[in-house]
Amino acid sequence: MSISKFVIFFIINNIFFTLLISHSTALWEGEPEKNALYYYHKGLLQYENEMYDYSIENMEKAADRDGSLYTALNVLGHIYVIKHKRDRAIKYYNDSLLVNNNQPDIHCAIGELYEFFSENELAFRHFIESVKLDSKHLKSNLNLVRFYIIRNEKGAAERHFRASNAAGIEKSRLVYEKAKEELKKKNYRRAVTLLEKSIKENPSLVEAYIDLFHANRYLDDHVHAAEIMERLKFIKPDYEMAYVNLGHIYFEKKFSGKKKYYIDLAIRNYMKALELNPASYETCYSLSMIYYSIGNYARGREYENMGLEIEKVAGNTGEKK
């Protein structure tokens, strides 16, 4: 245990020792609920100070003494998520919901855990329940977007995306405006910090992801630039430009590892972009260039001709991409 955590532990135990002496009759001879609350508040202080093993011990005592204390079960769930023991977290979240189902945040949390384990139907049900309980729930609305896209229910996906964005837009507005100011000044490192904060406050803010992608590229941090597009692709799988940007960066920039791996990634991302927007001759030309570069001239010509045909049709009809 670090010195700072030992000091915190010492202070917490002294506080509760004092409380124990002054309220011994209430704690030990009183009703069981008081015993439970004693352990709960002690465990909560430990949880807030990242003393997780001690917190687990006290939260379990609290839950054993009062089965209706669902907040203790929630804290246990949170700790096991932090410890990457997700199956244990699911157990405690489920126990908590059995006591009190009216918890949109816990439905969201357990839904994300089920999704991690590819229990997608269970995950979907919990996200739906979360939104039923709180129609403006930012994370659950956003989580439902990818599920509805997979189900090819584009209208529902867009509806939930708008609801998520509306829930977070005001919270992130000031930070995002400051980030834009820093971008104008070319203070890219400061802008990156602010953009990350704005995304944390509003994960639906697509513009912030795009700005963060370009800011990292200006800093020659192509790894983080790619990571931010992968994050955007996850939350909004139908966003064409995420795939286009990834296709470009994986092909053009140097990453550690075998070049073939990143060329394959570039191709897959461009292919997905073309699937989302079959009228993009620019994506066809990008694929053509990649195939020519690796010596696959037949595929290169195929995509070049496809791009030429699409561009010709777009020119004849006056359409613009």
Summary of the structure (lengths in Angstrom):
residues: 321
radius of gyration: 25.8
end to end distance: 59.0
largest distance: 89.0
contacts: 1014
relative contact order: 0.04
helix: 81%
strand: 0%
